[in-house]
Structure formats: C-alpha cells, structure tokens
Amino acid sequence: MTMSRKYILHMITPQVHVSPFDVNMALDAGFDAVMPYSNVAVNEVQGLVQDAIFSRSVKDAKRTGIFICGKDAPLALDMLDAAKAAMVPPFEISVFPDPAGSFTTAAAMVACTEKLLKDKFDTTLKGKKVVIYGGKGIVGSISGVICAQAGATGVLVGYDGVGNVKKRADDYKARFGVDLIPADGSTDELNTALLADADIVFCAARAGTQVLSEEQMATAPQIKVVADANAVPPAGIAGVGLHDNGEQLKSGALSLGPLTFGDVKVKTQAGLLRAMCETEKPLYLSFEEATEVARKLVGIA
C-alpha cells in the first residue's frame, strides 16, 4: 500500500514563539502539518533546511516548505538568503518569509492605494511622493520599497529622529537598489511639515498612537490617498475608519482603513501558501511576489 506524502511546513522564527495566525493560515491553505522552530539564529538556518531537503525524495520536495517568521524584516531577508544558499539541487524546497505578516500587509496596502489612484484619479504611483510614518517598522519600510520600485519617492519618517530610519534606508538601498529618504518625525511640527508636498500618506506607526490630527491633515489638501495600518483606537491618522475604502476625509484625501487592505493581506498570504503546496518546482517568495498577488486581487494586474 502506497501512502500519500504529507505536506509539511517548517516554521522558523528568531523569537520565542511562531505566530498562531501563521499556523492557522498554513493549515487552512493545505499543509497537513506545521512544525515550529523558535529562537533560531541565521547561522542555524542551513542545518534546518538541509535536514528538511535530504529527508525526502526529490519528487516529494514540492510537499515541503520553509516559512520564516519573526518581527524583523532585514533578519527575515537574511534568513531567506541563508535558506537559498543551503539548497543542494536537485534537492530544493520552497521558502516564504513574512515576518509578523509585514510583507503581505505592505503589499496589500500599496495595492489598495494603487487601485484608488487608478479608479479615482486615473494615475499610478509613478512620480508620486509617499510619506510613510512609522518608517523604520517592518510594514512601513517594506511599503516604501514597494512604492519606490513602482516609481514613487518614498520618505521614511522616524518618530525617534532620523538615525534609525536612515539605517533602514541604507540597508534597503544595498539590498534592492532603491532610494528611500529618511526624515525626522520626532515632533508634531516636523510631521506636519512633511505633509506639504506629499501625494500619499501611509501610517504604520505603533498601534493605538495618533500621529496626524485633522488639523495637521488640513494643511495639505493636495494629498490624494491616506492609508492607516493601525486597527487599535485611536487611528494613526485622525478620521480614518477601520473599513474605509475611498471615503473622503475632511482634508479631501481618500481614506483606506486597516481592515480593508487587511482582507487583501489575508487573501494574499493564503494564496502564496497555497502556491507552495501546488507548485511543481521550488518557490522563493517575498514581498515582490506578495505585491503581484495583491495587485491581482484588487484587479490592477
């Protein structure tokens, strides 16, 4: 009797626990088993990956995957590189980093913004200035990279000054060849000044923290779209509702709420996890692939 081989996803995290959210998503997407590995360092990735690839035949490699968790985007990308380097063709398996859901969230936020720009203004991100509050965080900084790759100017705003966001901008310049502008958002006055020539505003700051008031937004009526990733009251941008999908704020900008692009994020992550189960050859997935999926989901690709 021949038994069907199980679909197994190995979840690697540098933290104490993997995310229950990701475990649920993986099982619902089609994996039969999810195995967590916690407190993993980059130099331990090779051994884990090679244990996974050599324990199954080449034809069963497509039934095996690595998912990289955590809350640090550069570290997750380093782990992705380490996993790729550990492969020994033809023994290869799929790998997908999505630390704290940041890659799929950033992809969904950008795709929904692009959808509004297309439908309401007949334009794209190309040539636009995108100011991103919470710019050193994983959602904010990755959304900046995606916007820059689409031809926009991305400004990463740091609440604690310019130093940390500059390090993040320099890192992504080295990794992806994109230019991101670091900016100081340590005071309300500085945050307001950054709105003066913005076309689009993203807020991916700490949950439950209002970054921009209605009065601040009123100083910049030229802003077309704002998107707020914060689902914990108060909103990061005053007036943004959880389910907003093009509602107009008092400033005139069109609003995207966290649950609107959050729905696209969940569908994007589910789609990529299913792709890992269905593929005939190994997949290396990251925020670029997540952006492609999110754009298709909103109907602009």
C-alpha contacts under 8 A as a table, 3 or more apart, distances in Angstrom:
res1	aa1	res2	aa2	distance
5	R	60	D	7.33
5	R	63	R	7.48
6	K	31	F	7.71
6	K	32	D	5.91
6	K	33	A	7.45
6	K	63	R	6.75
7	Y	30	G	7.50
7	Y	31	F	4.88
7	Y	32	D	5.12
7	Y	33	A	6.57
7	Y	63	R	4.56
7	Y	64	T	5.89
7	Y	277	C	6.94
8	I	31	F	5.83
8	I	32	D	6.02
8	I	33	A	4.96
8	I	34	V	5.96
8	I	35	M	7.60
8	I	63	R	6.31
8	I	64	T	5.00
8	I	65	G	6.44
9	L	26	A	7.67
9	L	31	F	6.57
9	L	33	A	6.32
9	L	34	V	4.83
9	L	35	M	6.30
9	L	64	T	5.90
9	L	65	G	4.73
9	L	66	I	5.71
9	L	67	F	6.83
10	H	34	V	5.88
10	H	35	M	4.82
10	H	36	P	6.10
10	H	37	Y	7.43
10	H	64	T	7.82
10	H	65	G	6.13
10	H	66	I	4.85
10	H	67	F	6.16
11	M	18	V	7.09
11	M	34	V	6.88
11	M	35	M	5.87
11	M	36	P	4.73
11	M	37	Y	6.00
11	M	66	I	5.89
11	M	67	F	4.71
11	M	68	I	5.91
11	M	69	C	6.92
12	I	18	V	7.43
12	I	36	P	6.19
12	I	37	Y	4.92
12	I	38	S	6.26
12	I	40	V	6.65
12	I	66	I	7.22
12	I	67	F	6.18
12	I	68	I	4.96
12	I	69	C	5.96
13	T	16	V	7.54
13	T	17	H	7.12
13	T	18	V	6.07
13	T	36	P	7.83
13	T	37	Y	6.27
13	T	38	S	5.05
13	T	39	N	6.14
13	T	40	V	5.75
13	T	68	I	6.03
13	T	69	C	4.76
13	T	70	G	5.10
14	P	38	S	5.87
14	P	39	N	4.30
14	P	40	V	4.51
14	P	41	A	6.03
14	P	69	C	7.51
14	P	70	G	5.83
15	Q	18	V	7.18
15	Q	38	S	5.76
15	Q	39	N	4.95
15	Q	40	V	7.35
15	Q	70	G	5.93
16	V	38	S	5.30
16	V	39	N	5.53
17	H	36	P	7.87
17	H	38	S	5.77
17	H	39	N	7.93
18	V	22	D	7.62
18	V	23	V	7.77
18	V	36	P	6.39
18	V	37	Y	7.67
18	V	38	S	6.84
18	V	69	C	6.56
18	V	70	G	7.37
19	S	22	D	5.30
19	S	23	V	6.47
19	S	69	C	7.46
19	S	100	A	7.63
20	P	23	V	4.95
20	P	24	N	6.15
21	F	24	N	5.35
21	F	25	M	6.25
22	D	25	M	4.98
22	D	26	A	6.07
23	V	26	A	5.23
23	V	27	L	6.32
23	V	34	V	6.68
24	N	27	L	5.35
24	N	28	D	6.08
25	M	28	D	5.19
25	M	29	A	6.02
25	M	269	Q	7.73
25	M	270	A	6.34
25	M	273	L	7.93
26	A	29	A	5.05
26	A	30	G	6.63
26	A	31	F	5.87
26	A	34	V	7.39
26	A	270	A	7.40
26	A	273	L	6.30
27	L	30	G	5.45
27	L	31	F	4.88
27	L	32	D	6.29
27	L	33	A	7.01
27	L	34	V	7.25
28	D	31	F	7.25
29	A	270	A	5.83
29	A	271	G	7.68
29	A	273	L	5.95
29	A	274	R	5.16
30	G	273	L	7.92
30	G	274	R	6.40
30	G	277	C	6.68
31	F	34	V	7.09
31	F	277	C	6.95
37	Y	40	V	6.73
40	V	44	E	6.31
40	V	45	V	7.28
41	A	44	E	5.35
41	A	45	V	6.94
42	V	45	V	5.48
42	V	75	L	7.82
42	V	78	D	7.09
42	V	79	M	5.61
42	V	82	A	7.02
43	N	46	Q	6.68
43	N	82	A	7.81
44	E	47	G	5.70
44	E	48	L	6.62
45	V	48	L	5.27
45	V	49	V	6.07
45	V	79	M	6.69
45	V	82	A	6.33
45	V	83	A	6.19
45	V	86	A	7.95
46	Q	49	V	5.25
46	Q	50	Q	6.08
46	Q	82	A	6.32
46	Q	83	A	6.04
46	Q	85	A	7.64
46	Q	86	A	5.03
47	G	50	Q	5.26
47	G	51	D	6.12
47	G	86	A	7.85
48	L	51	D	5.20
48	L	52	A	6.35
49	V	52	A	5.06
49	V	53	I	6.24
49	V	66	I	7.70
49	V	83	A	6.31
49	V	86	A	6.49
49	V	87	M	7.44
50	Q	53	I	5.06
50	Q	54	F	5.96
50	Q	86	A	6.38
50	Q	87	M	6.87
51	D	54	F	5.63
51	D	55	S	6.23
52	A	55	S	5.67
52	A	56	R	7.38
52	A	64	T	7.55
53	I	56	R	6.13
53	I	61	A	6.73
53	I	64	T	7.87
53	I	87	M	7.59
53	I	91	F	5.72
53	I	92	E	6.17
53	I	93	I	6.61
54	F	57	S	7.29
54	F	91	F	6.85
56	R	60	D	5.92
56	R	61	A	6.44
57	S	60	D	5.22
57	S	61	A	6.48
57	S	91	F	7.81
58	V	61	A	5.26
58	V	90	P	6.49
58	V	91	F	5.58
58	V	92	E	7.64
59	K	62	K	6.83
60	D	63	R	5.41
60	D	64	T	7.22
61	A	64	T	5.33
61	A	91	F	6.87
61	A	92	E	6.26
61	A	93	I	5.36
61	A	282	P	7.73
62	K	65	G	7.54
62	K	93	I	6.14
62	K	94	S	7.21
62	K	276	M	7.37
62	K	277	C	6.84
62	K	278	E	7.70
62	K	279	T	6.32
62	K	280	E	6.05
62	K	281	K	6.29
62	K	282	P	6.41
63	R	276	M	7.88
63	R	277	C	6.09
64	T	93	I	5.91
64	T	94	S	6.95
64	T	277	C	7.91
65	G	93	I	5.62
65	G	94	S	4.80
65	G	95	V	5.81
65	G	96	F	7.94
65	G	276	M	6.89
66	I	93	I	7.48
66	I	94	S	6.21
66	I	95	V	4.64
66	I	96	F	6.31
67	F	95	V	5.88
67	F	96	F	4.89
67	F	97	P	5.60
67	F	98	D	7.49
68	I	76	A	6.32
68	I	79	M	7.40
68	I	80	L	7.53
68	I	95	V	7.64
68	I	96	F	6.17
68	I	97	P	4.27
68	I	98	D	6.20
68	I	99	P	6.56
69	C	76	A	7.04
69	C	97	P	6.31
69	C	98	D	5.88
69	C	99	P	4.34
69	C	100	A	6.40
70	G	76	A	7.11
70	G	99	P	4.69
70	G	100	A	5.92
71	K	99	P	5.11
71	K	100	A	5.27
71	K	138	I	7.33
72	D	75	L	5.37
72	D	76	A	6.17
72	D	99	P	6.41
72	D	138	I	6.58
73	A	76	A	5.06
73	A	77	L	6.19
73	A	99	P	6.25
73	A	102	S	7.83
73	A	138	I	5.63
73	A	142	I	7.99
74	P	77	L	5.04
74	P	78	D	6.16
75	L	78	D	4.95
75	L	79	M	6.19
76	A	79	M	4.98
76	A	80	L	6.20
76	A	97	P	6.11
76	A	98	D	7.63
76	A	99	P	6.53
77	L	80	L	4.91
77	L	81	D	6.29
77	L	97	P	7.15
78	D	81	D	5.09
78	D	82	A	6.20
79	M	82	A	4.90
79	M	83	A	6.05
80	L	83	A	5.06
80	L	84	K	6.24
80	L	95	V	7.05
80	L	96	F	7.58
80	L	97	P	6.71
81	D	84	K	5.16
81	D	85	A	6.20
82	A	85	A	5.10
82	A	86	A	6.22
83	A	86	A	5.10
83	A	87	M	6.80
83	A	95	V	7.43
84	K	87	M	5.62
87	M	91	F	6.45
87	M	92	E	5.40
87	M	93	I	7.76
88	V	91	F	5.22
88	V	92	E	6.43
89	P	92	E	5.78
92	E	282	P	6.13
93	I	281	K	7.87
93	I	282	P	4.96
93	I	283	L	7.22
94	S	276	M	6.30
94	S	281	K	8.00
94	S	282	P	4.53
94	S	283	L	4.50
94	S	284	Y	5.72
94	S	285	L	7.85
95	V	282	P	7.84
95	V	283	L	6.31
95	V	284	Y	5.03
95	V	285	L	6.24
96	F	283	L	7.95
96	F	284	Y	6.14
96	F	285	L	4.76
96	F	286	S	6.10
97	P	103	F	7.86
97	P	285	L	6.98
97	P	286	S	6.01
98	D	101	G	5.04
98	D	102	S	5.99
98	D	103	F	5.30
98	D	104	T	6.79
98	D	286	S	7.22
98	D	287	F	7.88
99	P	102	S	5.69
99	P	103	F	7.02
101	G	104	T	5.73
101	G	105	T	5.99
102	S	105	T	4.99
102	S	106	A	5.87
102	S	138	I	5.80
102	S	139	V	4.76
102	S	142	I	7.61
103	F	106	A	5.30
103	F	107	A	6.13
103	F	138	I	7.86
103	F	139	V	6.75
103	F	142	I	6.74
103	F	286	S	6.98
103	F	287	F	4.86
103	F	290	A	6.98
104	T	107	A	5.00
104	T	108	A	6.09
104	T	265	K	5.26
104	T	266	V	7.72
104	T	268	T	6.35
104	T	269	Q	6.10
104	T	287	F	6.46
104	T	290	A	5.62
104	T	291	T	7.39
105	T	108	A	5.14
105	T	109	M	6.13
105	T	139	V	6.63
105	T	261	F	7.45
105	T	262	G	6.70
105	T	265	K	5.07
106	A	109	M	5.14
106	A	110	V	6.18
106	A	139	V	5.23
106	A	140	G	7.09
106	A	142	I	6.20
106	A	143	S	4.77
106	A	146	I	7.98
106	A	287	F	7.87
107	A	110	V	5.33
107	A	111	A	6.08
107	A	143	S	6.72
107	A	146	I	7.34
107	A	265	K	7.35
107	A	287	F	6.50
107	A	288	E	7.89
107	A	290	A	5.88
107	A	291	T	4.51
107	A	294	A	6.27
108	A	111	A	5.07
108	A	112	C	6.05
108	A	261	F	5.44
108	A	262	G	7.15
108	A	264	V	5.57
108	A	265	K	5.13
108	A	268	T	7.57
108	A	291	T	6.88
108	A	294	A	5.42
108	A	295	R	7.69
109	M	112	C	5.35
109	M	113	T	6.22
109	M	143	S	7.59
109	M	227	A	7.03
109	M	229	A	7.97
109	M	261	F	5.48
109	M	262	G	7.92
109	M	265	K	7.99
110	V	113	T	5.04
110	V	114	E	6.16
110	V	143	S	6.55
110	V	146	I	7.39
110	V	147	C	7.11
110	V	291	T	7.87
111	A	114	E	5.01
111	A	115	K	6.19
111	A	291	T	6.90
111	A	294	A	5.94
111	A	295	R	5.16
111	A	298	V	6.98
111	A	300	I	8.00
112	C	115	K	4.97
112	C	116	L	6.40
112	C	256	L	7.74
112	C	261	F	6.34
112	C	295	R	7.77
112	C	298	V	6.70
113	T	116	L	5.20
113	T	117	L	6.21
113	T	225	V	6.91
113	T	227	A	7.42
113	T	256	L	7.56
114	E	117	L	5.03
114	E	118	K	6.11
114	E	124	T	6.14
114	E	125	L	6.62
114	E	300	I	7.84
115	K	118	K	5.18
115	K	119	D	6.08
115	K	298	V	6.74
115	K	299	G	7.61
115	K	300	I	6.48
116	L	119	D	5.15
116	L	120	K	5.63
116	L	121	F	7.43
116	L	225	V	7.60
116	L	246	G	6.78
117	L	120	K	5.57
117	L	121	F	5.11
117	L	122	D	6.13
117	L	123	T	5.44
117	L	124	T	5.87
117	L	125	L	7.67
117	L	224	K	7.81
117	L	225	V	7.59
118	K	121	F	5.71
118	K	122	D	4.39
118	K	123	T	5.04
118	K	124	T	6.13
119	D	122	D	5.84
124	T	128	K	7.94
125	L	128	K	5.38
125	L	147	C	6.87
125	L	150	A	6.23
125	L	151	G	6.34
125	L	152	A	5.44
126	K	150	A	6.00
126	K	151	G	4.23
126	K	152	A	4.90
127	G	151	G	5.90
127	G	152	A	4.98
127	G	153	T	6.83
128	K	151	G	7.69
128	K	152	A	4.89
128	K	153	T	6.15
128	K	198	A	7.76
128	K	199	D	5.82
128	K	200	I	7.37
129	K	152	A	5.87
129	K	153	T	4.74
129	K	154	G	6.17
129	K	155	V	7.55
129	K	197	D	7.40
129	K	198	A	5.21
129	K	199	D	5.23
129	K	200	I	6.36
130	V	144	G	7.71
130	V	147	C	7.60
130	V	152	A	6.82
130	V	153	T	6.00
130	V	154	G	4.97
130	V	155	V	6.12
130	V	198	A	6.08
130	V	199	D	6.12
130	V	200	I	4.73
130	V	201	V	5.66
130	V	202	F	7.25
131	V	154	G	6.16
131	V	155	V	4.77
131	V	156	L	6.53
131	V	157	V	7.21
131	V	194	L	7.35
131	V	195	L	7.42
131	V	198	A	6.23
131	V	199	D	7.98
131	V	200	I	6.36
131	V	201	V	4.92
131	V	202	F	6.26
132	I	135	G	5.42
132	I	140	G	6.16
132	I	141	S	7.86
132	I	144	G	7.16
132	I	154	G	7.25
132	I	155	V	5.84
132	I	156	L	5.17
132	I	157	V	5.80
132	I	201	V	5.90
132	I	202	F	4.67
132	I	203	C	5.82
132	I	204	A	7.21
133	Y	140	G	7.07
133	Y	156	L	6.54
133	Y	157	V	4.87
133	Y	158	G	6.77
133	Y	159	Y	7.81
133	Y	185	G	7.70
133	Y	201	V	7.73
133	Y	202	F	6.19
133	Y	203	C	4.76
133	Y	204	A	5.94
133	Y	205	A	6.00
133	Y	211	V	7.71
134	G	137	G	5.67
134	G	140	G	5.71
134	G	141	S	7.89
134	G	156	L	7.28
134	G	157	V	6.01
134	G	158	G	5.94
134	G	159	Y	6.93
134	G	203	C	6.25
134	G	204	A	4.83
134	G	205	A	3.97
134	G	206	R	7.19
135	G	138	I	7.87
135	G	139	V	7.95
135	G	140	G	4.64
135	G	141	S	5.01
135	G	144	G	7.81
135	G	155	V	7.68
135	G	156	L	4.18
135	G	157	V	4.84
135	G	158	G	5.74
135	G	165	V	6.41
135	G	204	A	7.16
135	G	205	A	7.63
136	K	140	G	6.54
136	K	141	S	5.62
136	K	156	L	6.78
136	K	157	V	7.30
136	K	158	G	6.20
136	K	164	N	6.64
136	K	165	V	4.93
136	K	168	R	6.30
137	G	140	G	5.36
137	G	141	S	5.85
137	G	204	A	7.28
137	G	205	A	7.40
138	I	141	S	5.46
138	I	142	I	6.03
139	V	142	I	5.45
139	V	143	S	6.04
139	V	204	A	6.35
140	G	143	S	5.24
140	G	144	G	6.32
140	G	156	L	7.51
140	G	202	F	7.52
140	G	203	C	7.33
140	G	204	A	5.26
140	G	205	A	7.78
141	S	144	G	5.01
141	S	145	V	6.51
141	S	156	L	6.73
141	S	168	R	7.46
141	S	169	A	7.98
142	I	145	V	5.01
142	I	146	I	6.33
142	I	287	F	7.79
143	S	146	I	5.09
143	S	147	C	6.15
144	G	147	C	5.13
144	G	148	A	6.07
144	G	154	G	5.21
144	G	155	V	7.22
144	G	156	L	7.11
144	G	180	L	7.09
145	V	148	A	5.08
145	V	149	Q	6.13
145	V	154	G	7.45
145	V	172	Y	7.40
145	V	176	F	7.98
145	V	178	V	6.75
145	V	180	L	7.47
146	I	149	Q	5.11
146	I	150	A	6.36
146	I	287	F	7.97
146	I	288	E	7.52
146	I	291	T	7.83
147	C	150	A	5.01
147	C	151	G	6.53
147	C	152	A	5.33
147	C	153	T	7.25
147	C	154	G	6.52
148	A	151	G	5.13
148	A	152	A	4.76
148	A	153	T	5.75
148	A	154	G	5.89
148	A	178	V	6.24
148	A	179	D	7.12
148	A	180	L	7.33
149	Q	152	A	7.25
149	Q	178	V	6.90
153	T	179	D	7.79
153	T	180	L	6.98
153	T	181	I	7.81
154	G	179	D	7.66
154	G	180	L	5.20
154	G	181	I	6.21
155	V	180	L	5.83
155	V	181	I	4.58
155	V	182	P	5.86
155	V	183	A	6.64
156	L	165	V	6.26
156	L	169	A	7.67
156	L	180	L	6.77
156	L	181	I	5.95
156	L	182	P	4.90
156	L	183	A	5.93
157	V	162	V	7.39
157	V	165	V	6.82
157	V	182	P	6.09
157	V	183	A	4.69
157	V	184	D	5.76
157	V	185	G	5.49
158	G	161	G	5.36
158	G	162	V	5.85
158	G	164	N	7.11
158	G	165	V	5.76
158	G	182	P	7.58
158	G	183	A	6.34
158	G	184	D	5.51
158	G	185	G	5.20
158	G	186	S	6.83
159	Y	184	D	6.77
159	Y	185	G	4.72
159	Y	186	S	4.45
159	Y	187	T	7.62
160	D	163	G	7.97
160	D	164	N	7.75
160	D	184	D	7.33
160	D	185	G	6.99
160	D	186	S	5.29
161	G	164	N	7.23
161	G	165	V	7.88
161	G	183	A	7.33
161	G	184	D	4.56
161	G	185	G	6.15
161	G	186	S	5.44
162	V	165	V	5.58
162	V	166	K	5.98
162	V	182	P	5.97
162	V	183	A	5.32
162	V	184	D	4.66
162	V	185	G	7.72
163	G	166	K	5.21
163	G	167	K	6.48
164	N	167	K	5.15
164	N	168	R	6.45
165	V	168	R	4.95
165	V	169	A	6.06
165	V	182	P	5.46
165	V	183	A	7.34
166	K	169	A	4.94
166	K	170	D	6.02
166	K	181	I	7.62
166	K	182	P	5.08
166	K	183	A	7.94
167	K	170	D	5.13
167	K	171	D	6.13
168	R	171	D	5.06
168	R	172	Y	6.29
169	A	172	Y	5.28
169	A	173	K	6.10
169	A	179	D	7.22
169	A	180	L	5.38
169	A	181	I	6.91
169	A	182	P	6.64
170	D	173	K	5.02
170	D	174	A	6.31
171	D	174	A	5.25
171	D	175	R	6.25
172	Y	175	R	4.85
172	Y	176	F	5.58
172	Y	177	G	6.95
172	Y	178	V	6.65
172	Y	179	D	7.98
173	K	176	F	5.51
173	K	177	G	4.53
173	K	178	V	4.86
173	K	179	D	5.82
173	K	180	L	7.44
174	A	177	G	5.79
174	A	178	V	7.99
184	D	190	L	6.77
184	D	191	N	7.74
185	G	188	D	7.29
185	G	190	L	5.46
185	G	191	N	5.03
186	S	190	L	6.85
186	S	191	N	7.47
187	T	190	L	5.30
187	T	191	N	6.31
188	D	191	N	5.05
188	D	192	T	6.09
188	D	211	V	7.96
188	D	212	L	7.96
189	E	192	T	5.17
189	E	193	A	6.23
190	L	193	A	5.10
190	L	194	L	6.42
191	N	194	L	5.34
191	N	195	L	7.01
191	N	212	L	7.66
192	T	195	L	5.47
192	T	196	A	7.35
192	T	212	L	7.78
192	T	216	Q	5.64
192	T	217	M	7.70
192	T	219	T	7.66
193	A	196	A	5.65
194	L	197	D	7.13
194	L	198	A	7.15
195	L	198	A	5.13
195	L	201	V	7.99
195	L	217	M	7.57
195	L	219	T	7.62
195	L	220	A	5.95
196	A	219	T	7.26
196	A	220	A	5.61
197	D	220	A	7.60
197	D	222	Q	7.69
198	A	201	V	6.93
198	A	220	A	7.78
198	A	222	Q	7.48
198	A	223	I	5.99
199	D	222	Q	6.56
199	D	223	I	4.52
199	D	224	K	5.64
199	D	225	V	7.15
200	I	223	I	5.68
200	I	224	K	5.85
200	I	225	V	5.00
200	I	226	V	5.73
201	V	223	I	7.50
201	V	225	V	6.53
201	V	226	V	4.66
201	V	227	A	6.41
202	F	226	V	5.74
202	F	227	A	4.86
202	F	228	D	5.90
202	F	229	A	7.80
203	C	211	V	7.78
203	C	226	V	7.89
203	C	227	A	6.31
203	C	228	D	4.74
203	C	229	A	6.09
203	C	230	N	7.51
203	C	236	G	6.15
203	C	237	I	6.93
204	A	228	D	6.40
204	A	229	A	5.18
204	A	230	N	6.57
204	A	236	G	7.72
205	A	209	T	7.08
205	A	211	V	7.59
205	A	229	A	7.82
205	A	230	N	7.28
205	A	236	G	6.97
206	R	209	T	5.80
206	R	230	N	7.50
207	A	230	N	5.38
207	A	231	A	7.06
207	A	232	V	5.61
207	A	233	P	7.80
207	A	236	G	7.71
208	G	230	N	6.86
208	G	231	A	7.65
208	G	232	V	4.82
208	G	233	P	5.06
208	G	234	P	5.26
208	G	235	A	6.65
208	G	236	G	7.06
209	T	233	P	7.67
209	T	234	P	6.30
209	T	235	A	6.94
209	T	236	G	5.61
210	Q	213	S	7.17
210	Q	234	P	5.94
210	Q	235	A	5.70
210	Q	236	G	4.04
210	Q	237	I	6.05
210	Q	238	A	6.87
211	V	236	G	5.12
211	V	237	I	6.08
212	L	216	Q	5.98
212	L	217	M	6.71
212	L	236	G	6.45
212	L	237	I	4.88
212	L	238	A	6.15
213	S	216	Q	5.18
213	S	217	M	6.33
213	S	237	I	6.33
213	S	238	A	5.04
214	E	217	M	5.08
214	E	218	A	6.06
214	E	237	I	7.80
214	E	238	A	5.60
214	E	239	G	7.13
214	E	250	K	7.36
214	E	251	S	7.30
215	E	218	A	5.09
215	E	219	T	6.90
216	Q	219	T	5.59
216	Q	220	A	7.66
217	M	220	A	5.67
217	M	221	P	7.38
217	M	251	S	5.86
218	A	221	P	6.08
218	A	250	K	7.37
218	A	251	S	4.79
219	T	251	S	7.94
220	A	223	I	6.10
220	A	251	S	7.31
221	P	251	S	5.58
221	P	252	G	6.08
221	P	253	A	7.11
222	Q	252	G	7.99
222	Q	253	A	7.72
223	I	226	V	7.64
223	I	252	G	7.57
223	I	253	A	5.55
224	K	252	G	7.55
224	K	253	A	4.82
224	K	254	L	6.05
225	V	253	A	5.24
225	V	254	L	4.70
225	V	255	S	5.91
225	V	256	L	7.56
226	V	253	A	6.55
226	V	254	L	6.22
226	V	255	S	5.09
226	V	256	L	6.19
227	A	255	S	5.99
227	A	256	L	4.58
227	A	257	G	6.17
227	A	258	P	7.52
228	D	235	A	7.27
228	D	236	G	6.22
228	D	237	I	6.46
228	D	240	V	7.06
228	D	256	L	6.52
228	D	257	G	5.68
228	D	258	P	5.86
229	A	236	G	7.78
229	A	257	G	6.97
229	A	258	P	4.75
230	N	233	P	7.69
230	N	235	A	6.03
230	N	236	G	6.02
230	N	258	P	6.17
231	A	235	A	6.92
231	A	242	L	6.47
231	A	258	P	5.84
231	A	259	L	7.39
232	V	235	A	6.76
234	P	238	A	7.59
235	A	238	A	5.67
235	A	239	G	7.18
235	A	240	V	6.29
235	A	241	G	7.58
236	G	240	V	7.99
237	I	240	V	6.01
239	G	249	L	6.44
239	G	250	K	7.97
240	V	244	D	6.68
240	V	249	L	7.42
240	V	255	S	6.12
240	V	256	L	7.09
240	V	257	G	6.05
241	G	244	D	5.13
241	G	255	S	7.93
241	G	256	L	7.76
241	G	257	G	5.44
242	L	257	G	4.50
242	L	258	P	5.47
242	L	259	L	5.44
242	L	260	T	7.19
243	H	256	L	7.38
243	H	257	G	5.05
243	H	258	P	6.83
243	H	259	L	5.37
243	H	260	T	5.24
244	D	247	E	5.74
244	D	255	S	5.81
244	D	256	L	4.90
244	D	257	G	4.52
244	D	258	P	7.95
244	D	259	L	7.99
244	D	260	T	6.55
245	N	254	L	7.90
245	N	255	S	6.14
245	N	256	L	4.88
245	N	257	G	6.56
245	N	260	T	6.39
246	G	254	L	4.87
246	G	255	S	5.02
246	G	256	L	6.04
247	E	254	L	5.38
247	E	255	S	5.27
247	E	256	L	7.54
248	Q	251	S	7.82
248	Q	252	G	5.66
248	Q	253	A	5.64
248	Q	254	L	4.54
248	Q	255	S	6.08
249	L	252	G	5.25
249	L	253	A	5.51
249	L	254	L	6.23
249	L	255	S	6.64
250	K	253	A	7.53
256	L	260	T	6.72
256	L	261	F	7.41
257	G	260	T	5.48
257	G	261	F	6.96
258	P	261	F	5.68
258	P	262	G	5.55
259	L	262	G	4.52
259	L	263	D	6.02
260	T	263	D	5.63
260	T	264	V	7.11
261	F	264	V	4.96
261	F	265	K	6.11
262	G	265	K	4.83
262	G	266	V	6.30
263	D	266	V	5.30
263	D	267	K	6.41
264	V	267	K	5.14
264	V	268	T	5.98
264	V	294	A	6.45
264	V	297	L	7.05
264	V	298	V	7.75
265	K	268	T	5.00
265	K	269	Q	6.20
265	K	294	A	7.28
266	V	269	Q	5.27
266	V	270	A	6.10
267	K	270	A	5.04
267	K	271	G	5.99
268	T	271	G	5.09
268	T	272	L	6.32
268	T	290	A	6.30
268	T	293	V	5.91
268	T	294	A	5.67
268	T	297	L	7.76
269	Q	272	L	5.25
269	Q	273	L	6.21
269	Q	290	A	7.39
270	A	273	L	5.17
270	A	274	R	6.12
271	G	274	R	5.13
271	G	275	A	6.16
271	G	293	V	7.52
272	L	275	A	4.92
272	L	276	M	6.44
272	L	285	L	7.69
272	L	290	A	7.29
272	L	293	V	7.92
273	L	276	M	5.15
273	L	277	C	6.73
274	R	277	C	5.11
274	R	278	E	6.19
275	A	278	E	5.00
275	A	279	T	5.72
276	M	279	T	5.58
276	M	282	P	7.79
276	M	283	L	6.77
279	T	282	P	6.92
279	T	283	L	7.48
285	L	288	E	7.59
285	L	289	E	5.83
285	L	290	A	7.50
286	S	289	E	5.61
286	S	290	A	6.31
287	F	290	A	4.73
287	F	291	T	5.97
288	E	291	T	5.15
288	E	292	E	6.49
289	E	292	E	5.09
289	E	293	V	6.38
290	A	293	V	5.19
290	A	294	A	6.12
291	T	294	A	5.04
291	T	295	R	6.02
292	E	295	R	5.26
292	E	296	K	6.36
292	E	301	A	7.31
293	V	296	K	5.16
293	V	297	L	6.25
294	A	297	L	4.99
294	A	298	V	6.39
295	R	298	V	5.33
295	R	299	G	6.14
295	R	300	I	5.35
295	R	301	A	5.34
296	K	299	G	4.99
296	K	300	I	5.89
296	K	301	A	4.82
297	L	300	I	7.86
